[in-house]
Amino acid sequence: MQVGGPATAAFAAVAAAAAVLLSPPGRAALDAAPLVLAAVLLGTAALALPDRPRRVPETVRGAAVGVAAVFDPVALALVPLLWLTGRRRGTVAAGAVAAVLLGPTLAAGGLPSSSWRPLLTDSYIPGDDPDASLRGMLLRVAGPYAHGIMGADTPAMSVGAALLGLAVLVLALPRAARWYADGQPVLAVAVAACAGAVVLPVSWTYELLWLPLALAGRLGRRPEERWVWPALVVVAAAVPRDAIDPRIDTLLSTAAGNVPTLVLLAAACALPFRNRTDPHWDVHRAPPPALPQGRRALLPAAARPLTRPNLLLELLLIRAGYWVYQNIRGDLRESIPHQREQATDNARTIVRIEEFLHIDVEAAVNRLALRSHGLFRLMQDYYREMHYTVPVLVLAWLYMRHPTRYRTARTVLALTTGLALVGFWLFPLCPPRLYPGSGLISSLPGSPPNYIFATNLINKYAAMPSLHIGWALWCAVTVACVVRQRWVKAAVFAYPTATLFVVVGTANHWVLDGVGAAVALGVAVLGQRALTGRRLRDHVPAFLARLGTAPANGQGRPQTLPARPVIPWATF
């Protein structure tokens, strides 16, 4: 399977759709309103079934859309789509079937297991987190300024949401007809259905079952961009909000809380899906440079590219990785029985080893740091902020200035973090500040907690290895392998040295925790080299990553791709 080609696009679409349907939100949606899935299948079949080898009568297609509308109000958006695609008889049949069947069912409160029933009979609060409608998003945004969602739910808000919904339909339905004329009927159904989902007064989780149909569309000019849209669909339909929200800024939290609505709106009105005649309908990645003689890689060449990855996909990957790290580290508190006793016993072992090696300096460094309250507060700030800020800055620097090294360094960082999680599970360790009888002080009166986000996911016995030191060492080693100036190579190691002084001086880690971090980093470096056959020191011209090209061999001239064709605006 060539990355970026038709097989990759199909695999990404199928994998994303399966992730949505098998995820807890997807299964919950099917349990709440299973007839929505029937509506999705009926509506898609009505417009996507080919007329060959046997022609499907237009009235049958229209009747199927009408029945789908009885199961789910979103399918009503397919009725005007039938008209715009030239199926006039189908439109009349859909309207007639819907009119005949909807009257009795609505009078009865909707069919059981259909999405009409909860819409008509349940007293949902518009704007609640599961509500993916345009009106719900507006209520969530305006709620803080109106002392809550109920205060923002005014007649003016309802009228404004209705007008915006009408504008969405006016924009989306011609787009859907255009994709239908281009030979992409499934994408046409998806665009119309996404518009129908956001214009409902209340649109709950089961309406997102229409969203995987949009995976039929293709976005981007580069192979790295083909996975972005499937990833966004999975995030919108299957990922809980707390996994998306970084809790750094109010604006970011507001956007994270409205991801399903924003993705539906983008699919309906904005995303430039490719036409089948577009030169970038199928894209292929240039082969990576051949490995030097004697090197081997466990991963195939297609799975170890050097081109610059997509930024949005990288941010999603980093956020997902941090969410997994937070939850695994926090869940270890409950998964290890008698963790406190085990952590204390392991700490006694660490103390004996350090005494034997004459490196038991934690108490001396803590007393030295406490001589100046200003210095100690500075160390606390360093402990909270630098642990996350510096690795992010190094990743950003690599991504922008040294993209051919970025993937290698990112893999090393991910493997280091994964090995640390294994260490937290196998060897829970009591830090010096919690060790019985140590007398060490980790914070001054009135000081904030010693971590950047005060959450209940923190596991206070996750100390071996120290990720503060591990990530600091990764930063220093990565920069030293990339830069050429010798004084910079030496100077960057001041950062992990200062980090070691801080984590020991604030009584958060033992000296041997830093040794464990160095071991984890070394294993990660070896593991990355075994997977890709590359080293951090390997030099590949950065312009190759920007242009999506790769040298033909380790020493030859670069093999460039053909120039990009000019894409007229009409093809977007």
C-alpha positions as CSV (number, residue, x, y, z in Angstrom):
1,M,0.0,0.0,0.0
2,Q,1.6,3.2,-1.1
3,V,1.1,6.0,1.4
4,G,-1.2,8.8,0.1
5,G,-2.6,6.6,-2.8
6,P,-6.1,5.3,-3.2
7,A,-5.5,2.3,-0.9
8,T,-4.4,4.6,1.9
9,A,-7.4,6.9,1.5
10,A,-9.7,3.9,1.6
11,F,-8.0,2.4,4.6
12,A,-8.1,5.7,6.5
13,A,-11.8,6.1,5.8
14,V,-12.6,2.6,6.9
15,A,-10.4,2.8,10.0
16,A,-12.0,6.1,11.0
17,A,-15.5,4.9,10.5
18,A,-14.9,1.8,12.5
19,A,-13.3,3.8,15.3
20,V,-16.4,6.0,15.4
21,L,-18.9,3.1,15.5
22,L,-17.0,1.0,18.0
23,S,-16.1,3.9,20.3
24,P,-18.1,4.3,23.6
25,P,-19.9,7.4,22.2
26,G,-20.7,5.5,19.0
27,R,-22.1,2.4,20.8
28,A,-24.1,4.7,23.1
29,A,-25.6,6.5,20.1
30,L,-26.6,3.2,18.6
31,D,-28.2,2.1,21.8
32,A,-30.1,5.4,22.2
33,A,-31.5,5.6,18.7
34,P,-30.6,2.6,16.6
35,L,-33.0,3.6,13.8
36,V,-30.6,6.5,13.0
37,L,-28.2,4.0,11.5
38,A,-31.1,2.6,9.4
39,A,-31.8,6.2,8.2
40,V,-28.1,6.6,7.3
41,L,-28.1,3.4,5.3
42,L,-31.4,4.2,3.6
43,G,-30.5,7.8,2.7
44,T,-27.1,6.8,1.4
45,A,-28.5,3.9,-0.7
46,A,-31.2,6.1,-2.1
47,L,-28.7,8.5,-3.7
48,A,-25.6,6.3,-4.1
49,L,-26.9,3.1,-5.7
50,P,-25.8,3.1,-9.3
51,D,-28.3,2.8,-12.2
52,R,-26.3,0.0,-13.7
53,P,-26.7,-2.9,-14.3
54,R,-30.4,-2.3,-13.4
55,R,-31.9,1.1,-13.1
56,V,-33.4,2.0,-9.7
57,P,-36.7,3.9,-10.2
58,E,-36.7,7.5,-9.0
59,T,-39.8,6.9,-6.9
60,V,-38.1,4.1,-5.1
61,R,-35.2,6.3,-4.2
62,G,-37.5,9.0,-3.1
63,A,-39.5,6.6,-1.0
64,A,-36.4,5.4,0.7
65,V,-35.5,9.0,1.6
66,G,-39.0,9.6,3.0
67,V,-38.7,6.5,5.2
68,A,-35.3,7.7,6.4
69,A,-36.9,11.0,7.4
70,V,-39.4,9.1,9.5
71,F,-36.5,7.6,11.4
72,D,-34.3,10.7,11.7
73,P,-35.1,14.4,10.9
74,V,-31.6,14.9,9.5
75,A,-32.7,12.9,6.4
76,L,-35.1,15.7,5.6
77,A,-32.1,17.6,4.2
78,L,-31.8,14.9,1.5
79,V,-35.2,15.8,0.0
80,P,-34.0,19.1,-1.6
81,L,-30.8,17.3,-2.6
82,L,-32.9,15.0,-4.7
83,W,-34.4,18.0,-6.5
84,L,-31.0,19.7,-7.0
85,T,-29.6,16.5,-8.6
86,G,-32.5,16.4,-11.1
87,R,-34.5,13.7,-9.5
88,R,-37.9,15.5,-9.6
89,R,-40.0,12.4,-9.3
90,G,-37.9,11.2,-6.4
91,T,-38.4,14.5,-4.6
92,V,-42.2,14.3,-5.0
93,A,-42.1,10.6,-3.7
94,A,-39.9,11.5,-0.8
95,G,-42.2,14.4,0.2
96,A,-45.3,12.3,-0.1
97,V,-44.0,9.4,1.9
98,A,-42.6,11.7,4.6
99,A,-45.9,13.6,4.8
100,V,-48.0,10.4,5.0
101,L,-45.9,8.7,7.6
102,L,-44.6,11.6,9.7
103,G,-48.0,12.9,10.8
104,P,-49.1,9.8,12.7
105,T,-45.6,9.1,14.1
106,L,-45.1,12.7,15.3
107,A,-48.5,12.6,16.9
108,A,-47.4,9.5,18.8
109,G,-44.2,11.1,19.9
110,G,-42.0,9.5,17.2
111,L,-41.2,5.9,16.5
112,P,-39.5,4.0,19.3
113,S,-35.7,4.0,18.9
114,S,-35.9,6.9,16.4
115,S,-34.3,10.2,16.9
116,W,-37.7,11.9,16.7
117,R,-38.8,10.5,20.1
118,P,-36.1,12.0,22.3
119,L,-36.4,15.3,20.3
120,L,-40.2,15.4,21.0
121,T,-40.7,13.7,24.3
122,D,-37.5,14.3,26.4
123,S,-36.8,17.5,28.3
124,Y,-33.3,18.1,27.1
125,I,-31.5,21.3,27.9
126,P,-30.4,22.9,24.6
127,G,-26.7,23.7,24.6
128,D,-25.7,20.8,26.8
129,D,-22.3,19.3,25.9
130,P,-23.7,16.5,23.7
131,D,-25.7,19.0,21.7
132,A,-24.0,19.4,18.3
133,S,-26.5,21.8,16.8
134,L,-25.7,25.4,15.7
135,R,-28.1,26.7,18.3
136,G,-26.4,24.6,21.0
137,M,-23.0,26.0,20.1
138,L,-24.3,29.6,20.2
139,L,-25.9,29.0,23.6
140,R,-22.6,27.6,25.0
141,V,-20.7,30.5,23.7
142,A,-23.2,33.1,24.9
143,G,-23.9,31.3,28.2
144,P,-21.0,32.8,30.3
145,Y,-22.1,36.3,29.3
146,A,-25.8,35.6,30.1
147,H,-25.2,33.9,33.5
148,G,-25.7,30.4,32.1
149,I,-27.2,28.6,29.0
150,M,-30.8,29.2,30.2
151,G,-30.2,32.9,30.4
152,A,-28.9,32.9,26.8
153,D,-31.8,30.9,25.5
154,T,-33.9,33.9,24.4
155,P,-36.3,34.3,21.4
156,A,-33.7,36.5,19.7
157,M,-31.1,33.7,20.0
158,S,-33.6,31.2,18.5
159,V,-34.3,33.5,15.6
160,G,-30.6,34.1,15.0
161,A,-29.9,30.4,15.1
162,A,-32.7,29.7,12.6
163,L,-31.3,32.4,10.2
164,L,-27.8,31.0,10.4
165,G,-29.2,27.5,9.9
166,L,-30.9,28.7,6.7
167,A,-27.7,30.2,5.5
168,V,-25.9,26.8,6.2
169,L,-28.5,25.0,4.1
170,V,-28.2,27.5,1.3
171,L,-24.4,27.0,1.2
172,A,-24.3,23.3,1.8
173,L,-27.0,21.9,-0.6
174,P,-25.4,23.3,-3.8
175,R,-22.1,21.9,-2.6
176,A,-23.7,18.5,-2.2
177,A,-25.3,18.7,-5.6
178,R,-21.9,19.5,-7.1
179,W,-20.2,16.5,-5.5
180,Y,-23.1,14.4,-6.7
181,A,-22.5,15.6,-10.3
182,D,-18.8,14.8,-9.8
183,G,-19.5,11.2,-9.2
184,Q,-19.2,11.3,-5.4
185,P,-22.8,10.5,-4.2
186,V,-21.7,9.4,-0.7
187,L,-19.9,12.7,-0.1
188,A,-23.0,14.5,-1.4
189,V,-25.2,12.7,1.2
190,A,-22.6,13.5,3.9
191,V,-22.5,17.3,3.1
192,A,-26.3,17.6,3.1
193,A,-26.7,15.5,6.3
194,C,-24.0,17.5,8.2
195,A,-26.0,20.6,7.3
196,G,-29.2,18.9,8.5
197,A,-27.6,17.9,11.8
198,V,-26.4,21.4,12.7
199,V,-29.7,23.1,11.8
200,L,-31.8,21.0,14.2
201,P,-33.0,22.7,17.3
202,V,-31.1,20.0,19.4
203,S,-28.7,17.6,17.8
204,W,-27.5,14.8,20.1
205,T,-24.6,12.3,19.8
206,Y,-26.5,9.8,17.5
207,E,-26.7,12.5,14.7
208,L,-22.9,12.2,14.4
209,L,-23.5,8.8,12.8
210,W,-23.9,10.7,9.6
211,L,-20.5,12.2,9.8
212,P,-18.4,9.1,8.8
213,L,-20.0,9.4,5.4
214,A,-17.9,12.5,4.8
215,L,-14.8,10.3,4.9
216,A,-15.5,9.6,1.2
217,G,-14.1,13.1,0.5
218,R,-10.4,13.7,0.0
219,L,-8.5,16.7,1.3
220,G,-5.0,18.1,0.9
221,R,-2.2,18.1,-1.7
222,R,0.4,16.1,0.3
223,P,0.2,12.5,1.5
224,E,0.7,13.8,5.1
225,E,-2.5,15.7,4.8
226,R,-4.7,12.7,3.8
227,W,-5.0,11.5,7.4
228,V,-6.1,14.9,8.9
229,W,-9.7,14.6,7.9
230,P,-10.2,11.0,9.2
231,A,-8.5,12.1,12.4
232,L,-10.9,15.1,12.8
233,V,-13.9,12.9,12.2
234,V,-12.8,10.5,14.9
235,V,-12.1,13.4,17.3
236,A,-15.5,14.9,16.7
237,A,-17.6,11.7,16.9
238,A,-15.7,9.4,19.2
239,V,-13.3,11.3,21.5
240,P,-14.6,12.7,24.9
241,R,-14.3,16.4,25.4
242,D,-11.7,16.1,28.3
243,A,-9.3,14.4,25.9
244,I,-9.4,17.4,23.6
245,D,-9.5,20.3,26.0
246,P,-6.0,21.4,27.0
247,R,-7.3,23.6,29.8
248,I,-4.8,26.3,29.0
249,D,-7.0,29.1,27.7
250,T,-10.7,29.9,27.9
251,L,-10.9,30.4,24.1
252,L,-9.3,27.0,23.4
253,S,-11.6,25.3,25.9
254,T,-14.6,26.9,24.2
255,A,-13.4,25.7,20.8
256,A,-12.7,22.2,22.2
257,G,-16.3,22.0,23.7
258,N,-17.7,22.7,20.2
259,V,-15.5,20.4,18.1
260,P,-18.4,18.3,16.8
261,T,-20.4,21.3,15.7
262,L,-17.4,22.9,14.1
263,V,-16.5,19.7,12.2
264,L,-20.1,19.4,11.0
265,L,-20.1,23.0,9.8
266,A,-16.8,22.6,8.1
267,A,-17.9,19.5,6.2
268,A,-21.2,21.2,5.2
269,C,-19.9,24.6,4.1
270,A,-16.2,25.0,4.0
271,L,-13.9,22.1,3.4
272,P,-12.4,22.0,-0.2
273,F,-12.9,18.4,-1.0
274,R,-11.2,17.3,-4.2
275,N,-12.9,16.6,-7.5
276,R,-12.3,13.3,-9.2
277,T,-10.6,15.2,-12.1
278,D,-8.3,17.1,-9.7
279,P,-4.6,16.3,-10.3
280,H,-4.3,15.8,-6.5
281,W,-7.1,13.3,-6.3
282,D,-4.4,10.6,-5.9
283,V,-1.1,11.7,-4.3
284,H,2.0,9.6,-3.6
285,R,4.9,10.2,-1.3
286,A,8.4,10.3,-2.6
287,P,10.5,7.4,-1.4
288,P,12.8,8.1,1.7
289,P,16.5,8.1,1.2
290,A,18.2,4.7,1.3
291,L,19.7,3.7,4.6
292,P,23.5,3.7,4.8
293,Q,25.1,0.3,4.2
294,G,24.9,-1.9,7.2
295,R,21.8,-0.4,8.7
296,R,18.5,-2.2,9.0
297,A,15.0,-0.9,9.9
298,L,12.1,-2.9,11.3
299,L,9.6,-0.5,9.7
300,P,9.0,-0.5,5.9
301,A,10.1,2.5,3.9
302,A,6.6,3.8,3.5
303,A,6.2,4.0,7.3
304,R,9.4,6.0,8.0
305,P,9.1,9.2,5.8
306,L,11.3,12.3,6.2
307,T,8.8,14.8,4.9
308,R,7.3,17.4,7.2
309,P,4.2,16.0,8.9
310,N,0.9,17.9,8.9
311,L,0.9,20.5,11.8
312,L,-2.7,19.9,12.8
313,L,-2.3,16.2,12.9
314,E,0.8,16.6,15.0
315,L,-1.0,18.8,17.5
316,L,-3.8,16.3,17.7
317,L,-1.2,13.5,18.2
318,I,0.6,15.5,21.0
319,R,-2.7,16.3,22.8
320,A,-3.8,12.7,22.5
321,G,-0.5,11.4,23.8
322,Y,-0.5,13.8,26.7
323,W,-4.1,12.8,27.6
324,V,-3.1,9.1,27.6
325,Y,-0.1,9.9,29.7
326,Q,-2.2,11.8,32.2
327,N,-4.8,9.1,32.5
328,I,-2.4,6.2,32.7
329,R,-0.2,7.9,35.2
330,G,-3.3,8.8,37.3
331,D,-4.9,5.3,36.9
332,L,-1.8,3.7,38.3
333,R,-2.9,4.9,41.7
334,E,-5.8,2.5,41.6
335,S,-4.3,-0.3,39.6
336,I,-1.5,-1.1,42.0
337,P,-2.7,-2.6,45.3
338,H,-1.1,-1.3,48.5
339,Q,0.8,1.3,46.4
340,R,1.8,3.5,49.3
341,E,3.4,0.6,51.2
342,Q,5.2,-0.6,48.0
343,A,6.4,2.9,47.2
344,T,7.8,3.4,50.6
345,D,9.6,0.0,50.5
346,N,11.1,0.9,47.2
347,A,12.2,4.3,48.5
348,R,14.0,2.5,51.3
349,T,15.8,0.5,48.7
350,I,16.8,3.6,46.8
351,V,18.1,5.2,50.0
352,R,20.3,2.2,50.7
353,I,21.7,2.2,47.2
354,E,22.4,5.9,47.2
355,E,24.1,5.6,50.6
356,F,26.3,2.8,49.3
357,L,27.2,4.9,46.2
358,H,27.7,8.1,48.4
359,I,25.2,10.1,46.3
360,D,22.6,10.6,49.0
361,V,22.7,14.4,48.6
362,E,18.9,15.1,48.7
363,A,18.9,16.6,52.2
364,A,22.0,18.7,51.6
365,V,20.6,20.1,48.3
366,N,17.2,20.8,49.9
367,R,18.9,22.8,52.8
368,L,21.0,24.7,50.3
369,A,17.9,25.7,48.3
370,L,16.0,26.7,51.4
371,R,18.7,29.3,52.4
372,S,17.0,31.8,50.0
373,H,13.2,31.8,49.8
374,G,13.5,33.7,46.5
375,L,15.7,31.0,45.0
376,F,13.3,28.3,46.3
377,R,10.3,30.0,44.7
378,L,12.2,30.4,41.5
379,M,12.9,26.7,41.6
380,Q,9.2,25.9,42.1
381,D,8.3,28.1,39.1
382,Y,11.0,26.3,37.1
383,Y,9.6,22.9,38.2
384,R,6.0,23.8,37.1
385,E,6.7,25.6,33.9
386,M,9.9,24.5,32.2
387,H,8.9,20.8,32.2
388,Y,6.3,21.4,29.4
389,T,7.5,24.6,27.9
390,V,11.0,23.7,26.8
391,P,10.1,20.4,25.0
392,V,7.3,22.1,23.1
393,L,9.7,24.8,22.0
394,V,12.3,22.3,20.9
395,L,9.6,20.4,18.9
396,A,8.4,23.6,17.3
397,W,12.0,24.5,16.4
398,L,12.6,21.1,14.9
399,Y,9.4,21.2,12.9
400,M,10.1,24.7,11.5
401,R,13.9,24.6,11.0
402,H,14.9,20.9,10.9
403,P,11.9,19.0,9.6
404,T,13.9,15.9,8.5
405,R,15.0,15.5,12.2
406,Y,11.6,16.1,13.6
407,R,10.1,12.7,13.2
408,T,13.1,11.0,14.6
409,A,13.3,13.2,17.7
410,R,9.5,13.0,18.3
411,T,9.7,9.2,18.2
412,V,12.5,9.2,20.8
413,L,10.4,11.5,23.1
414,A,7.3,9.3,22.7
415,L,9.3,6.1,23.5
416,T,10.9,7.8,26.5
417,T,7.5,8.7,27.9
418,G,6.1,5.2,27.3
419,L,9.1,3.6,29.0
420,A,8.5,6.0,32.0
421,L,4.9,4.9,32.3
422,V,6.1,1.3,32.4
423,G,8.5,2.3,35.2
424,F,5.7,4.0,37.1
425,W,3.7,0.7,37.0
426,L,6.6,-1.7,37.8
427,F,8.3,0.5,40.4
428,P,6.1,2.9,42.3
429,L,8.4,5.1,44.3
430,C,7.8,7.5,47.2
431,P,9.5,10.8,46.4
432,P,11.8,12.4,49.1
433,R,9.2,14.9,50.2
434,L,6.8,12.0,51.2
435,Y,9.5,9.6,52.5
436,P,8.8,9.0,56.3
437,G,11.2,10.8,58.5
438,S,13.0,12.6,55.7
439,G,12.2,16.1,57.0
440,L,12.6,17.5,53.5
441,I,10.5,20.5,52.4
442,S,9.0,20.7,48.9
443,S,7.0,24.0,49.1
444,L,6.9,27.2,51.1
445,P,3.7,28.3,52.9
446,G,1.3,29.8,50.3
447,S,3.1,28.4,47.3
448,P,1.1,26.8,44.5
449,P,1.4,23.0,43.8
450,N,4.5,21.7,42.1
451,Y,2.9,20.8,38.8
452,I,1.6,22.9,36.0
453,F,-2.0,21.7,36.0
454,A,-3.5,21.0,39.5
455,T,-5.7,18.0,38.6
456,N,-6.7,14.8,40.4
457,L,-4.8,12.8,37.7
458,I,-1.4,13.4,39.4
459,N,0.1,10.2,40.8
460,K,2.4,11.2,43.6
461,Y,4.2,7.9,43.5
462,A,5.2,8.2,39.8
463,A,8.8,9.2,40.4
464,M,11.0,6.5,38.8
465,P,12.2,7.5,36.3
466,S,12.0,11.3,36.5
467,L,10.3,12.6,33.3
468,H,11.4,16.1,34.3
469,I,15.0,14.9,33.8
470,G,14.2,12.6,31.0
471,W,12.5,15.3,28.9
472,A,15.3,17.8,29.8
473,L,17.9,15.3,28.7
474,W,16.0,14.7,25.5
475,C,16.0,18.4,24.8
476,A,19.7,18.7,25.3
477,V,20.6,15.6,23.3
478,T,18.3,16.6,20.4
479,V,19.7,20.1,20.2
480,A,23.3,18.9,20.5
481,C,22.8,16.5,17.6
482,V,21.3,19.1,15.4
483,V,23.4,22.3,15.9
484,R,27.0,22.6,14.6
485,Q,28.5,25.1,17.1
486,R,30.5,23.2,19.8
487,W,29.8,25.8,22.4
488,V,26.1,25.4,21.9
489,K,26.4,21.6,22.1
490,A,28.1,22.0,25.5
491,A,25.8,24.8,26.8
492,V,22.5,23.0,26.2
493,F,23.4,20.4,28.8
494,A,23.1,23.2,31.4
495,Y,19.4,22.7,31.1
496,P,19.2,19.0,32.4
497,T,21.9,19.9,35.0
498,A,19.7,22.7,36.3
499,T,16.6,20.5,36.2
500,L,18.4,17.8,38.3
501,F,19.3,20.5,40.8
502,V,15.7,21.7,40.9
503,V,14.0,18.3,41.2
504,V,16.4,17.2,43.9
505,G,16.4,20.6,45.7
506,T,12.6,20.7,45.9
507,A,12.5,17.1,47.2
508,N,10.5,15.8,44.3
509,H,13.0,13.2,43.1
510,W,15.9,11.1,44.2
511,V,19.2,11.3,42.3
512,L,18.7,7.8,41.0
513,D,15.4,8.9,39.4
514,G,17.6,10.9,37.1
515,V,19.8,7.9,36.4
516,G,16.6,6.0,35.5
517,A,15.6,8.8,33.1
518,A,18.9,8.6,31.3
519,V,18.5,4.9,30.9
520,A,15.0,5.3,29.5
521,L,16.2,7.9,27.1
522,G,19.1,5.6,26.0
523,V,16.7,2.7,25.4
524,A,14.4,5.0,23.5
525,V,17.2,6.2,21.2
526,L,18.1,2.5,20.5
527,G,14.5,1.6,19.9
528,Q,14.0,4.5,17.5
529,R,17.1,3.5,15.5
530,A,15.9,-0.1,15.4
531,L,12.5,1.0,14.0
532,T,13.6,3.5,11.4
533,G,17.3,2.9,10.9
534,R,17.9,6.6,11.5
535,R,19.9,8.5,14.1
536,L,19.4,12.0,15.4
537,R,22.8,13.0,13.9
538,D,21.9,11.9,10.4
539,H,21.8,14.9,8.1
540,V,19.3,15.3,5.3
541,P,18.8,18.7,3.6
542,A,15.7,20.4,5.1
543,F,14.4,21.5,1.7
544,L,13.7,17.9,0.8
545,A,11.1,17.7,3.6
546,R,9.5,21.0,2.5
547,L,9.2,20.0,-1.1
548,G,8.2,16.4,-0.4
549,T,11.3,15.0,-2.2
550,A,13.9,12.5,-1.2
551,P,17.4,11.7,-2.4
552,A,17.7,8.6,-4.6
553,N,20.4,7.1,-2.4
554,G,22.5,8.0,0.6
555,Q,25.1,10.0,-1.5
556,G,23.3,10.7,-4.8
557,R,21.6,13.8,-6.0
558,P,18.1,14.4,-4.8
559,Q,15.3,13.1,-6.9
560,T,12.6,15.9,-7.1
561,L,9.0,15.5,-7.7
562,P,7.2,17.1,-10.7
563,A,6.2,20.7,-10.3
564,R,2.8,21.2,-8.7
565,P,0.1,21.8,-11.3
566,V,-1.8,25.0,-11.2
567,I,-5.2,24.3,-9.6
568,P,-8.0,26.7,-10.8
569,W,-10.4,27.9,-8.2
570,A,-13.2,26.0,-9.8
571,T,-11.8,22.7,-8.7
572,F,-12.0,23.5,-5.0
